[in-house]
Amino acid sequence: MGRPVVTDESEFGAMGVRIVDTIVHDALHHLFRPRERRDLGIDGEIELVDESDEKRRGTGRLIAVQIKCGLSFFSEIDGDSYVYRGESKHLEYWSDFSLPVLIIICHPYTKEAYWSEFSHVAAERLDKGWKMSIPRRNRLQDASLELERIARRNHVDDVLDLAVQTWMHARHAERVEFCGLFEMPRDYHWYRHLVKVGNEQVMVHWVYARYGRFEVDEIANVLHYLPGNKAYGSRLILCLVGESAESFTPTAEAIQKLREADGVELVRLIYRKDWHSVGEYESDGNVTMEYRGGKPVYRETLAGDWVP
């Protein structure tokens, strides 16, 4: 009788979990909990640990992870990134997942791990499956700050996306219809929405100044993906979402490039955390919070006072 064969796939799978566990515990000082059943595409969870006092305290802030280990995951390189290719079933599953999902690839010999956060925006649909980039600079052991940012904004993106959609409906007198996630064209990439405003189809994307300022690289990517997406919309409505006027100041040069770009309509929105809503930050420094028939009917100062 033959004996069971230990395959590279099963051995590498277990090795990847060990690599991630070691890095999360020893380098990042957080908790890693592997899942016994990994057939659904989630291999474990990272829970952030608070070390602000002498005790290590769990925070309840979780990040789900999918771990892949093997040389094949490092064989395809595009510029400064590894190319990860996934199955369609995971695209749908992770898009609806209640936690942020990290894809982590592990090298079986160097024991290094690289990560990228999954999002349907970053995933490029293919005839079979999809692909996304994992930057070579994203070493897991160096990701302490990034993981904290991801875990602490678990639900902010969902709230902002709903707020921007509500603003779109109010701002336009014409009928506004958002294309559903799974009706998106396969090669429509990176921008968040396709929208019909009356008879016009436009692209809509928003960028958030998550920690008081906009990331210049993220704004630069807006222009990078514009040529490839122009077939799907007559223009791009780009919403820069900040919590104060100061959010827009440090990136004035990048914002000016967006203003000059052909086919980009730039909108500055102020996020009101207390109301979970956004208002349009006008050139006079006031914020339009309500519209009727697409026309402003209620404006405020940045302090929240009514402007007659």
PASEBA-1860 file (N, C-alpha, C; in nm, 3 decimals):
! residues 308
1> MGRPVVTD> 0.084/-0.120/0.000/0.000/0.000/0.000/0.087/0.125/0.000 ~ 0.042/0.224/-0.075/0.117/0.348/-0.080/0.094/0.432/0.044 ~ 0.188/0.512/0.074/0.177/0.602/0.188/0.135/0.741/0.140 ~ 0.071/0.822/0.230/0.029/0.957/0.191/0.148/1.040/0.146 ~ 0.126/1.120/0.045/0.231/1.206/-0.010/0.211/1.348/0.040 ~ 0.317/1.407/0.094/0.312/1.546/0.137/0.347/1.633/0.017 ~ 0.251/1.708/-0.034/0.272/1.790/-0.153/0.331/1.925/-0.117 ~ 0.396/1.987/-0.216/0.449/2.122/-0.194/0.338/2.218/-0.157
9> ESEFGAMG> 0.221/2.201/-0.220/0.110/2.293/-0.195/0.066/2.290/-0.049 ~ 0.050/2.169/0.006/0.007/2.161/0.146/0.117/2.207/0.240 ~ 0.243/2.172/0.208/0.354/2.212/0.294/0.373/2.364/0.290 ~ 0.366/2.423/0.171/0.381/2.567/0.158/0.265/2.640/0.225 ~ 0.144/2.582/0.217/0.030/2.645/0.281/0.050/2.659/0.431 ~ 0.095/2.552/0.494/0.121/2.556/0.638/0.238/2.649/0.669 ~ 0.340/2.649/0.581/0.455/2.736/0.602/0.415/2.882/0.597 ~ 0.327/2.919/0.502/0.282/3.058/0.492/0.214/3.105/0.619
17> VRIVDTIV> 0.130/3.020/0.678/0.064/3.056/0.803/0.167/3.078/0.913 ~ 0.270/2.991/0.919/0.374/3.008/1.022/0.453/3.137/1.001 ~ 0.483/3.168/0.875/0.559/3.291/0.847/0.480/3.414/0.892 ~ 0.351/3.419/0.856/0.269/3.533/0.893/0.254/3.541/1.045 ~ 0.231/3.427/1.109/0.218/3.424/1.255/0.341/3.482/1.322 ~ 0.460/3.440/1.275/0.585/3.487/1.334/0.603/3.637/1.316 ~ 0.578/3.687/1.195/0.597/3.830/1.169/0.498/3.914/1.250 ~ 0.370/3.872/1.250/0.269/3.949/1.322/0.301/3.953/1.472
25> HDALHHLF> 0.348/3.840/1.527/0.377/3.836/1.671/0.508/3.904/1.706 ~ 0.616/3.869/1.634/0.750/3.917/1.672/0.782/4.057/1.624 ~ 0.740/4.091/1.501/0.776/4.222/1.445/0.669/4.327/1.469 ~ 0.541/4.287/1.462/0.433/4.385/1.472/0.368/4.387/1.610 ~ 0.391/4.282/1.689/0.339/4.274/1.828/0.187/4.275/1.834 ~ 0.125/4.213/1.734/-0.020/4.196/1.734/-0.051/4.046/1.747 ~ -0.179/4.013/1.740/-0.221/3.875/1.750/-0.261/3.822/1.612 ~ -0.225/3.697/1.585/-0.269/3.631/1.463/-0.343/3.504/1.501
33> RPRERRDL> -0.462/3.488/1.447/-0.542/3.369/1.473/-0.569/3.298/1.341 ~ -0.503/3.184/1.318/-0.533/3.108/1.195/-0.670/3.044/1.205 ~ -0.733/3.028/1.091/-0.863/2.960/1.085/-0.839/2.814/1.050 ~ -0.912/2.727/1.119/-0.894/2.584/1.094/-0.944/2.547/0.955 ~ -1.054/2.608/0.911/-1.106/2.584/0.777/-1.074/2.705/0.690 ~ -0.991/2.682/0.588/-0.946/2.794/0.505/-1.001/2.784/0.363 ~ -1.101/2.697/0.343/-1.148/2.672/0.207/-1.231/2.787/0.151 ~ -1.272/2.882/0.236/-1.353/2.993/0.187/-1.268/3.112/0.143
41> GIDGEIEL> -1.137/3.101/0.156/-1.051/3.209/0.109/-1.003/3.304/0.217 ~ -1.031/3.275/0.343/-0.978/3.353/0.456/-0.897/3.258/0.543 ~ -0.768/3.286/0.558/-0.679/3.195/0.631/-0.660/3.232/0.777 ~ -0.700/3.351/0.815/-0.683/3.392/0.954/-0.720/3.538/0.974 ~ -0.703/3.583/1.097/-0.733/3.721/1.133/-0.619/3.780/1.214 ~ -0.592/3.906/1.190/-0.500/3.982/1.273/-0.583/4.072/1.364 ~ -0.556/4.064/1.494/-0.619/4.158/1.587/-0.514/4.254/1.640 ~ -0.539/4.384/1.627/-0.446/4.483/1.677/-0.440/4.479/1.830
49> VDESDEKR> -0.320/4.497/1.882/-0.297/4.500/2.026/-0.253/4.640/2.066 ~ -0.310/4.691/2.172/-0.275/4.823/2.224/-0.168/4.807/2.331 ~ -0.051/4.867/2.307/0.059/4.861/2.403/0.088/4.999/2.462 ~ -0.017/5.082/2.473/0.003/5.218/2.522/0.037/5.224/2.671 ~ 0.003/5.121/2.746/0.046/5.115/2.886/0.128/4.988/2.905 ~ 0.150/4.946/3.027/0.235/4.832/3.053/0.171/4.700/3.012 ~ 0.039/4.699/2.995/-0.030/4.577/2.959/-0.061/4.576/2.809 ~ -0.061/4.456/2.752/-0.100/4.439/2.612/-0.249/4.410/2.611
57> RGTGRLIA> -0.324/4.497/2.546/-0.470/4.484/2.546/-0.521/4.462/2.404 ~ -0.610/4.366/2.391/-0.676/4.347/2.262/-0.768/4.463/2.233 ~ -0.779/4.499/2.105/-0.861/4.615/2.068/-0.992/4.575/2.001 ~ -1.004/4.450/1.958/-1.123/4.410/1.885/-1.124/4.457/1.740 ~ -1.017/4.522/1.698/-1.006/4.570/1.560/-0.936/4.462/1.478 ~ -1.008/4.407/1.381/-0.965/4.288/1.310/-0.941/4.314/1.162 ~ -0.846/4.238/1.107/-0.820/4.238/0.964/-0.814/4.092/0.919 ~ -0.890/4.056/0.817/-0.886/3.921/0.763/-0.770/3.908/0.664
65> VQIKCGLS> -0.712/3.789/0.656/-0.597/3.769/0.567/-0.615/3.643/0.483 ~ -0.570/3.651/0.360/-0.556/3.537/0.271/-0.407/3.521/0.247 ~ -0.353/3.403/0.275/-0.209/3.379/0.270/-0.176/3.285/0.155 ~ -0.078/3.322/0.075/-0.029/3.236/-0.032/0.122/3.224/-0.017 ~ 0.173/3.102/-0.024/0.317/3.078/-0.009/0.366/2.994/-0.126 ~ 0.475/3.035/-0.186/0.532/2.960/-0.297/0.607/3.050/-0.392 ~ 0.700/2.993/-0.467/0.779/3.071/-0.561/0.695/3.128/-0.674 ~ 0.586/3.060/-0.709/0.505/3.104/-0.823/0.443/3.241/-0.799
73> FFSEIDGD> 0.421/3.277/-0.673/0.359/3.406/-0.643/0.457/3.522/-0.657 ~ 0.583/3.491/-0.682/0.685/3.594/-0.702/0.739/3.592/-0.845 ~ 0.679/3.511/-0.930/0.734/3.493/-1.065/0.690/3.600/-1.163 ~ 0.574/3.664/-1.138/0.523/3.765/-1.231/0.538/3.903/-1.169 ~ 0.617/3.987/-1.234/0.647/4.120/-1.181/0.606/4.225/-1.283 ~ 0.541/4.329/-1.235/0.501/4.442/-1.320/0.555/4.569/-1.255 ~ 0.665/4.621/-1.311/0.727/4.738/-1.252/0.780/4.708/-1.114 ~ 0.729/4.778/-1.014/0.773/4.760/-0.875/0.676/4.675/-0.794
81> SYVYRGES> 0.595/4.594/-0.861/0.494/4.514/-0.792/0.494/4.370/-0.839 ~ 0.458/4.281/-0.749/0.426/4.143/-0.786/0.280/4.141/-0.833 ~ 0.250/4.053/-0.925/0.115/4.041/-0.977/0.048/3.920/-0.913 ~ -0.061/3.944/-0.844/-0.139/3.836/-0.782/-0.260/3.807/-0.869 ~ -0.284/3.680/-0.897/-0.400/3.641/-0.977/-0.494/3.557/-0.890 ~ -0.622/3.594/-0.893/-0.719/3.528/-0.807/-0.836/3.472/-0.884 ~ -0.918/3.394/-0.811/-1.036/3.332/-0.870/-1.158/3.423/-0.854 ~ -1.251/3.410/-0.947/-1.371/3.494/-0.945/-1.452/3.476/-0.818
89> KHLEYWSD> -1.457/3.354/-0.764/-1.538/3.330/-0.644/-1.487/3.412/-0.526 ~ -1.356/3.434/-0.520/-1.301/3.514/-0.410/-1.329/3.663/-0.431 ~ -1.334/3.705/-0.557/-1.365/3.846/-0.585/-1.500/3.883/-0.526 ~ -1.600/3.802/-0.548/-1.733/3.831/-0.496/-1.736/3.817/-0.344 ~ -1.673/3.712/-0.293/-1.675/3.686/-0.149/-1.607/3.797/-0.071 ~ -1.489/3.836/-0.114/-1.416/3.939/-0.041/-1.478/4.078/-0.057 ~ -1.543/4.103/-0.170/-1.608/4.233/-0.189/-1.718/4.255/-0.085 ~ -1.784/4.148/-0.044/-1.893/4.158/0.052/-1.849/4.129/0.195
97> FSLPVLII> -1.719/4.107/0.216/-1.672/4.066/0.348/-1.684/4.182/0.447 ~ -1.716/4.148/0.572/-1.741/4.252/0.673/-1.614/4.312/0.730 ~ -1.499/4.250/0.704/-1.370/4.302/0.750/-1.284/4.339/0.630 ~ -1.189/4.431/0.647/-1.091/4.452/0.540/-1.011/4.324/0.520 ~ -0.972/4.296/0.397/-0.901/4.172/0.364/-0.764/4.206/0.308 ~ -0.660/4.145/0.366/-0.525/4.157/0.313/-0.490/4.031/0.237 ~ -0.426/4.046/0.120/-0.365/3.935/0.050/-0.217/3.938/0.083 ~ -0.165/3.829/0.138/-0.026/3.821/0.179/0.042/3.708/0.103
105> ICHPYTKE> 0.152/3.739/0.034/0.230/3.635/-0.033/0.360/3.615/0.044 ~ 0.399/3.489/0.063/0.516/3.455/0.143/0.618/3.379/0.058 ~ 0.743/3.416/0.073/0.851/3.346/0.002/0.896/3.228/0.087 ~ 0.892/3.105/0.032/0.920/2.987/0.115/1.064/2.976/0.162 ~ 1.159/3.046/0.097/1.299/3.032/0.133/1.351/3.153/0.212 ~ 1.318/3.272/0.169/1.364/3.391/0.242/1.276/3.420/0.362 ~ 1.155/3.361/0.366/1.057/3.381/0.473/1.006/3.525/0.479 ~ 1.019/3.599/0.368/0.965/3.735/0.362/0.820/3.730/0.316
113> AYWSEFSH> 0.744/3.828/0.362/0.601/3.834/0.327/0.568/3.974/0.278 ~ 0.484/3.982/0.175/0.442/4.109/0.116/0.289/4.111/0.112 ~ 0.233/4.229/0.123/0.088/4.238/0.139/0.028/4.349/0.052 ~ -0.101/4.338/0.028/-0.179/4.445/-0.031/-0.323/4.427/0.016 ~ -0.392/4.538/0.037/-0.532/4.528/0.078/-0.619/4.502/-0.044 ~ -0.705/4.403/-0.032/-0.797/4.375/-0.141/-0.907/4.481/-0.147 ~ -0.942/4.520/-0.268/-1.063/4.599/-0.291/-1.107/4.573/-0.435 ~ -1.237/4.579/-0.458/-1.285/4.556/-0.595/-1.238/4.668/-0.687
121> VAAERLDK> -1.201/4.783/-0.628/-1.150/4.894/-0.708/-1.011/4.861/-0.763 ~ -0.928/4.797/-0.679/-0.791/4.765/-0.721/-0.783/4.642/-0.809 ~ -0.886/4.557/-0.803/-0.883/4.432/-0.879/-0.919/4.456/-1.025 ~ -0.839/4.403/-1.113/-0.864/4.414/-1.257/-0.925/4.284/-1.308 ~ -1.046/4.291/-1.360/-1.114/4.170/-1.407/-1.053/4.122/-1.538 ~ -1.043/3.989/-1.549/-0.988/3.925/-1.667/-1.091/3.829/-1.725 ~ -1.061/3.770/-1.841/-1.153/3.671/-1.898/-1.173/3.556/-1.800 ~ -1.066/3.517/-1.732/-1.074/3.415/-1.628/-1.013/3.473/-1.500
129> GWKMSIPR> -1.095/3.497/-1.402/-1.045/3.549/-1.276/-1.016/3.697/-1.279 ~ -0.915/3.738/-1.201/-0.879/3.879/-1.187/-0.736/3.887/-1.137 ~ -0.683/4.009/-1.138/-0.547/4.027/-1.086/-0.538/4.160/-1.015 ~ -0.439/4.171/-0.927/-0.409/4.298/-0.862/-0.262/4.301/-0.827 ~ -0.213/4.420/-0.796/-0.071/4.440/-0.769/-0.042/4.433/-0.620 ~ 0.072/4.376/-0.586/0.123/4.376/-0.449/0.258/4.446/-0.454 ~ 0.268/4.572/-0.411/0.393/4.647/-0.422/0.508/4.578/-0.348 ~ 0.624/4.578/-0.410/0.741/4.513/-0.349/0.790/4.588/-0.225
137> RNRLQDAS> 0.746/4.713/-0.211/0.783/4.788/-0.090/0.696/4.750/0.031 ~ 0.587/4.676/0.007/0.493/4.643/0.114/0.536/4.518/0.190 ~ 0.648/4.528/0.262/0.691/4.416/0.345/0.604/4.412/0.471 ~ 0.558/4.293/0.506/0.465/4.281/0.618/0.528/4.328/0.748 ~ 0.656/4.299/0.770/0.717/4.337/0.897/0.728/4.489/0.915 ~ 0.713/4.565/0.805/0.721/4.711/0.812/0.582/4.776/0.812 ~ 0.477/4.697/0.827/0.342/4.747/0.800/0.265/4.789/0.925 ~ 0.334/4.818/1.034/0.264/4.847/1.159/0.167/4.964/1.144
145> LELERIAR> 0.214/5.076/1.090/0.129/5.195/1.077/0.015/5.170/0.978 ~ 0.046/5.104/0.865/-0.057/5.080/0.764/-0.167/4.988/0.818 ~ -0.129/4.885/0.894/-0.230/4.794/0.948/-0.320/4.866/1.048 ~ -0.262/4.954/1.126/-0.344/5.030/1.221/-0.442/5.120/1.148 ~ -0.397/5.183/1.042/-0.487/5.269/0.964/-0.601/5.187/0.903 ~ -0.567/5.072/0.849/-0.670/4.987/0.787/-0.771/4.941/0.891 ~ -0.722/4.892/1.004/-0.813/4.838/1.106/-0.900/4.946/1.167 ~ -0.850/5.067/1.180/-0.927/5.173/1.246/-1.023/5.244/1.152
153> RNHVDDVL> -1.023/5.208/1.025/-1.120/5.268/0.935/-1.213/5.161/0.877 ~ -1.239/5.058/0.958/-1.321/4.945/0.912/-1.445/4.990/0.835 ~ -1.517/5.089/0.890/-1.646/5.122/0.832/-1.650/5.262/0.770 ~ -1.542/5.337/0.780/-1.542/5.474/0.730/-1.564/5.479/0.580 ~ -1.500/5.389/0.505/-1.514/5.390/0.359/-1.658/5.366/0.317 ~ -1.726/5.273/0.387/-1.866/5.247/0.353/-1.952/5.370/0.377 ~ -1.929/5.439/0.491/-2.006/5.558/0.523/-1.980/5.668/0.422 ~ -1.853/5.688/0.386/-1.819/5.792/0.290/-1.877/5.763/0.152
161> DLAVQTWM> -1.872/5.636/0.111/-1.924/5.602/-0.020/-2.074/5.630/-0.027 ~ -2.146/5.596/0.080/-2.289/5.625/0.084/-2.314/5.775/0.085 ~ -2.230/5.850/0.158/-2.246/5.995/0.164/-2.223/6.059/0.027 ~ -2.123/6.011/-0.046/-2.096/6.065/-0.180/-2.210/6.029/-0.276 ~ -2.263/5.908/-0.265/-2.376/5.871/-0.350/-2.498/5.960/-0.321 ~ -2.523/5.985/-0.192/-2.635/6.072/-0.153/-2.614/6.212/-0.208 ~ -2.491/6.261/-0.201/-2.459/6.394/-0.256/-2.484/6.397/-0.407 ~ -2.444/6.291/-0.478/-2.465/6.287/-0.623/-2.614/6.297/-0.656
169> HARHAERV> -2.698/6.225/-0.584/-2.842/6.228/-0.610/-2.898/6.368/-0.584 ~ -2.851/6.433/-0.477/-2.904/6.565/-0.442/-2.852/6.673/-0.536 ~ -2.727/6.661/-0.578/-2.660/6.766/-0.654/-2.713/6.778/-0.796 ~ -2.770/6.671/-0.851/-2.813/6.671/-0.990/-2.965/6.664/-1.000 ~ -3.018/6.753/-1.080/-3.164/6.755/-1.098/-3.209/6.636/-1.182 ~ -3.121/6.584/-1.267/-3.156/6.470/-1.352/-3.158/6.341/-1.270 ~ -3.217/6.238/-1.326/-3.219/6.107/-1.262/-3.076/6.053/-1.253 ~ -3.039/6.000/-1.136/-2.904/5.947/-1.113/-2.915/5.797/-1.084
177> EFCGLFEM> -2.842/5.717/-1.162/-2.844/5.571/-1.144/-2.700/5.520/-1.134 ~ -2.670/5.446/-1.026/-2.537/5.388/-1.006/-2.534/5.244/-1.060 ~ -2.428/5.213/-1.133/-2.409/5.078/-1.184/-2.372/4.986/-1.068 ~ -2.435/4.868/-1.060/-2.404/4.772/-0.955/-2.265/4.714/-0.973 ~ -2.209/4.664/-0.863/-2.071/4.612/-0.863/-2.049/4.506/-0.970 ~ -2.140/4.409/-0.978/-2.116/4.296/-1.066/-2.167/4.320/-1.208 ~ -2.222/4.440/-1.232/-2.257/4.479/-1.369/-2.147/4.565/-1.430 ~ -2.042/4.593/-1.352/-1.932/4.675/-1.402/-1.864/4.607/-1.520
185> PRDYHWYR> -1.824/4.682/-1.624/-1.746/4.623/-1.733/-1.617/4.563/-1.679 ~ -1.574/4.453/-1.738/-1.459/4.379/-1.686/-1.332/4.465/-1.683 ~ -1.313/4.551/-1.783/-1.190/4.628/-1.791/-1.204/4.771/-1.741 ~ -1.315/4.799/-1.671/-1.327/4.928/-1.603/-1.249/4.914/-1.472 ~ -1.148/4.999/-1.451/-1.052/4.973/-1.345/-1.029/5.094/-1.256 ~ -1.028/5.069/-1.128/-0.980/5.158/-1.022/-1.083/5.261/-0.977 ~ -1.152/5.332/-1.065/-1.251/5.429/-1.021/-1.369/5.358/-0.957 ~ -1.434/5.423/-0.861/-1.530/5.354/-0.775/-1.665/5.326/-0.842
193> HLVKVGNE> -1.712/5.418/-0.927/-1.848/5.402/-0.977/-1.861/5.441/-1.124 ~ -1.958/5.379/-1.190/-2.012/5.427/-1.317/-2.154/5.474/-1.289 ~ -2.188/5.593/-1.339/-2.316/5.654/-1.302/-2.381/5.715/-1.427 ~ -2.511/5.696/-1.439/-2.587/5.766/-1.542/-2.654/5.886/-1.478 ~ -2.623/6.004/-1.531/-2.687/6.128/-1.488/-2.773/6.175/-1.605 ~ -2.902/6.152/-1.595/-2.988/6.174/-1.711/-2.950/6.076/-1.819 ~ -2.913/6.127/-1.937/-2.871/6.040/-2.047/-2.719/6.031/-2.060 ~ -2.648/6.094/-1.968/-2.502/6.096/-1.974/-2.443/5.993/-1.878
201> QVMVHWVY> -2.345/5.916/-1.927/-2.275/5.823/-1.839/-2.142/5.884/-1.797 ~ -2.118/5.888/-1.666/-1.996/5.948/-1.613/-1.930/5.850/-1.517 ~ -1.803/5.874/-1.492/-1.728/5.799/-1.391/-1.724/5.883/-1.263 ~ -1.730/5.817/-1.150/-1.724/5.886/-1.022/-1.620/5.818/-0.934 ~ -1.534/5.900/-0.876/-1.433/5.847/-0.784/-1.417/5.947/-0.670 ~ -1.389/5.895/-0.550/-1.359/5.986/-0.439/-1.231/5.942/-0.369 ~ -1.161/6.042/-0.317/-1.038/6.021/-0.241/-1.053/6.093/-0.108 ~ -1.015/6.028/-0.001/-1.037/6.081/0.134/-0.905/6.120/0.199
209> ARYGRFEV> -0.901/6.239/0.257/-0.786/6.282/0.337/-0.798/6.218/0.475 ~ -0.761/6.091/0.482/-0.794/6.009/0.598/-0.730/6.061/0.728 ~ -0.610/6.112/0.719/-0.543/6.162/0.838/-0.508/6.310/0.823 ~ -0.604/6.384/0.768/-0.588/6.528/0.761/-0.522/6.579/0.635 ~ -0.477/6.488/0.550/-0.414/6.532/0.424/-0.436/6.424/0.319 ~ -0.426/6.464/0.194/-0.441/6.370/0.084/-0.305/6.310/0.049 ~ -0.306/6.184/0.011/-0.184/6.119/-0.035/-0.161/6.158/-0.181 ~ -0.047/6.218/-0.209/-0.018/6.267/-0.343/-0.018/6.151/-0.443
217> DEIANVLH> 0.036/6.035/-0.403/0.040/5.920/-0.493/-0.101/5.876/-0.533 ~ -0.194/5.881/-0.437/-0.330/5.839/-0.466/-0.396/5.935/-0.565 ~ -0.368/6.064/-0.550/-0.423/6.162/-0.643/-0.360/6.145/-0.782 ~ -0.229/6.115/-0.784/-0.161/6.096/-0.912/-0.219/5.977/-0.988 ~ -0.261/5.874/-0.915/-0.319/5.756/-0.980/-0.450/5.788/-1.052 ~ -0.519/5.892/-1.006/-0.644/5.932/-1.071/-0.619/5.963/-1.218 ~ -0.515/6.038/-1.245/-0.483/6.073/-1.383/-0.423/5.954/-1.459 ~ -0.353/5.868/-1.388/-0.290/5.752/-1.453/-0.394/5.661/-1.518
225> YLPGNKAY> -0.509/5.643/-1.451/-0.610/5.549/-1.501/-0.714/5.616/-1.592 ~ -0.704/5.747/-1.610/-0.804/5.816/-1.690/-0.808/5.772/-1.837 ~ -0.694/5.763/-1.907/-0.700/5.726/-2.049/-0.765/5.589/-2.072 ~ -0.735/5.492/-1.988/-0.788/5.358/-2.007/-0.936/5.345/-1.979 ~ -0.993/5.440/-1.904/-1.134/5.432/-1.866/-1.225/5.527/-1.945 ~ -1.166/5.612/-2.030/-1.245/5.716/-2.094/-1.359/5.663/-2.182 ~ -1.346/5.539/-2.224/-1.451/5.482/-2.308/-1.581/5.462/-2.231 ~ -1.574/5.466/-2.098/-1.691/5.433/-2.018/-1.763/5.556/-1.961
233> GSRLILCL> -1.707/5.673/-1.979/-1.774/5.791/-1.928/-1.729/5.916/-2.000 ~ -1.820/6.010/-2.016/-1.787/6.133/-2.085/-1.693/6.220/-2.002 ~ -1.692/6.198/-1.870/-1.605/6.274/-1.780/-1.592/6.198/-1.649 ~ -1.493/6.238/-1.573/-1.473/6.182/-1.439/-1.510/6.288/-1.337 ~ -1.605/6.258/-1.250/-1.636/6.345/-1.137/-1.550/6.297/-1.021 ~ -1.450/6.375/-0.988/-1.356/6.338/-0.882/-1.387/6.419/-0.756 ~ -1.421/6.349/-0.649/-1.454/6.413/-0.523/-1.337/6.399/-0.426 ~ -1.278/6.511/-0.388/-1.177/6.512/-0.283/-1.250/6.539/-0.152
241> VGESAESF> -1.245/6.444/-0.060/-1.321/6.451/0.064/-1.227/6.476/0.181 ~ -1.245/6.591/0.247/-1.164/6.624/0.364/-1.254/6.668/0.479 ~ -1.195/6.680/0.597/-1.272/6.721/0.714/-1.252/6.869/0.747 ~ -1.162/6.934/0.675/-1.138/7.076/0.698/-1.079/7.138/0.573 ~ -1.078/7.271/0.569/-1.019/7.340/0.454/-0.869/7.312/0.444 ~ -0.805/7.290/0.559/-0.661/7.265/0.561/-0.624/7.136/0.488 ~ -0.721/7.045/0.475/-0.692/6.918/0.406/-0.649/6.942/0.262 ~ -0.700/7.048/0.199/-0.675/7.071/0.057/-0.548/7.152/0.032
249> TPTAEAIQ> -0.490/7.210/0.134/-0.378/7.302/0.116/-0.247/7.235/0.079 ~ -0.202/7.128/0.149/-0.070/7.072/0.119/-0.058/7.014/-0.021 ~ -0.167/6.976/-0.083/-0.161/6.914/-0.215/-0.213/7.008/-0.323 ~ -0.193/7.137/-0.304/-0.246/7.236/-0.398/-0.192/7.214/-0.540 ~ -0.065/7.176/-0.551/-0.005/7.157/-0.684/-0.070/7.037/-0.754 ~ -0.091/6.927/-0.680/-0.155/6.810/-0.739/-0.299/6.840/-0.777 ~ -0.367/6.917/-0.694/-0.506/6.954/-0.722/-0.513/7.040/-0.848 ~ -0.416/7.130/-0.866/-0.414/7.214/-0.985/-0.399/7.131/-1.112
257> KLREADGV> -0.318/7.024/-1.106/-0.304/6.935/-1.221/-0.437/6.868/-1.255 ~ -0.512/6.834/-1.152/-0.643/6.773/-1.175/-0.738/6.872/-1.240 ~ -0.731/6.997/-1.196/-0.817/7.100/-1.255/-0.787/7.119/-1.403 ~ -0.661/7.105/-1.439/-0.620/7.128/-1.577/-0.640/7.006/-1.667 ~ -0.667/6.891/-1.606/-0.679/6.767/-1.684/-0.808/6.768/-1.765 ~ -0.798/6.722/-1.888/-0.914/6.715/-1.975/-1.007/6.602/-1.930 ~ -1.134/6.635/-1.913/-1.232/6.533/-1.878/-1.248/6.507/-1.730 ~ -1.191/6.594/-1.644/-1.204/6.578/-1.500/-1.282/6.694/-1.442
265> ELVRLIYR> -1.390/6.663/-1.371/-1.464/6.763/-1.296/-1.429/6.746/-1.149 ~ -1.359/6.843/-1.093/-1.308/6.833/-0.955/-1.407/6.895/-0.858 ~ -1.438/6.822/-0.752/-1.530/6.869/-0.649/-1.463/6.850/-0.513 ~ -1.466/6.954/-0.430/-1.414/6.943/-0.293/-1.532/6.925/-0.198 ~ -1.527/6.820/-0.119/-1.635/6.791/-0.025/-1.583/6.790/0.118 ~ -1.661/6.848/0.207/-1.630/6.847/0.350/-1.712/6.736/0.416 ~ -1.644/6.648/0.487/-1.710/6.537/0.555/-1.751/6.580/0.695 ~ -1.882/6.574/0.723/-1.935/6.604/0.855/-1.953/6.473/0.930
273> KDWHSVGE> -1.861/6.443/1.021/-1.866/6.316/1.092/-1.991/6.302/1.177 ~ -2.037/6.416/1.236/-2.152/6.406/1.325/-2.279/6.366/1.251 ~ -2.289/6.404/1.121/-2.407/6.373/1.041/-2.380/6.263/0.938 ~ -2.256/6.214/0.931/-2.218/6.114/0.831/-2.261/6.157/0.691 ~ -2.230/6.283/0.659/-2.270/6.338/0.530/-2.157/6.426/0.477 ~ -2.168/6.463/0.349/-2.070/6.551/0.288/-2.141/6.672/0.230 ~ -2.071/6.784/0.228/-2.121/6.905/0.165/-2.015/6.962/0.073 ~ -2.057/7.036/-0.028/-1.964/7.088/-0.127/-1.896/7.215/-0.077
281> YESDGNVT> -1.764/7.211/-0.072/-1.684/7.325/-0.026/-1.666/7.420/-0.144 ~ -1.732/7.535/-0.134/-1.735/7.630/-0.245/-1.614/7.723/-0.243 ~ -1.596/7.796/-0.354/-1.481/7.886/-0.366/-1.485/8.001/-0.267 ~ -1.606/8.036/-0.215/-1.615/8.144/-0.117/-1.590/8.096/0.025 ~ -1.557/7.968/0.042/-1.524/7.916/0.174/-1.641/7.860/0.251 ~ -1.761/7.868/0.195/-1.879/7.810/0.261/-1.908/7.670/0.207 ~ -1.997/7.600/0.276/-2.025/7.460/0.242/-2.174/7.445/0.211 ~ -2.206/7.397/0.092/-2.344/7.369/0.055/-2.382/7.230/0.105
289> MEYRGGKP> -2.484/7.224/0.192/-2.523/7.099/0.254/-2.652/7.040/0.197 ~ -2.738/7.124/0.138/-2.865/7.073/0.086/-2.895/7.135/-0.050 ~ -2.962/7.055/-0.133/-3.001/7.099/-0.267/-3.149/7.069/-0.287 ~ -3.210/7.145/-0.377/-3.345/7.114/-0.422/-3.348/7.133/-0.573 ~ -3.381/7.024/-0.643/-3.377/7.030/-0.790/-3.239/7.060/-0.842 ~ -3.136/7.016/-0.770/-2.998/7.038/-0.812/-2.942/7.174/-0.776 ~ -3.022/7.261/-0.711/-2.975/7.395/-0.676/-2.957/7.407/-0.524 ~ -2.852/7.480/-0.479/-2.827/7.493/-0.335/-2.943/7.564/-0.264
297> VYRETLAG> -2.985/7.509/-0.150/-3.089/7.573/-0.070/-3.044/7.594/0.075 ~ -2.933/7.532/0.115/-2.886/7.550/0.252/-2.734/7.546/0.253 ~ -2.673/7.654/0.306/-2.528/7.663/0.311/-2.484/7.693/0.452 ~ -2.363/7.646/0.486/-2.306/7.668/0.618/-2.164/7.721/0.605 ~ -2.116/7.781/0.714/-1.974/7.807/0.727/-1.907/7.676/0.769 ~ -1.776/7.673/0.767/-1.706/7.553/0.811/-1.732/7.522/0.959 ~ -1.768/7.626/1.034/-1.802/7.607/1.176/-1.942/7.550/1.195 ~ -2.019/7.539/1.088/-2.153/7.483/1.099/-2.263/7.586/1.114
305> DWVP> -2.229/7.715/1.100/-2.331/7.820/1.112/-2.401/7.840/0.978 ~ -2.530/7.867/0.984/-2.609/7.887/0.863/-2.569/8.014/0.791 ~ -2.561/8.006/0.656/-2.529/8.123/0.574/-2.656/8.164/0.500 ~ -2.710/8.283/0.525/-2.835/8.326/0.457/-2.811/8.351/0.308
END
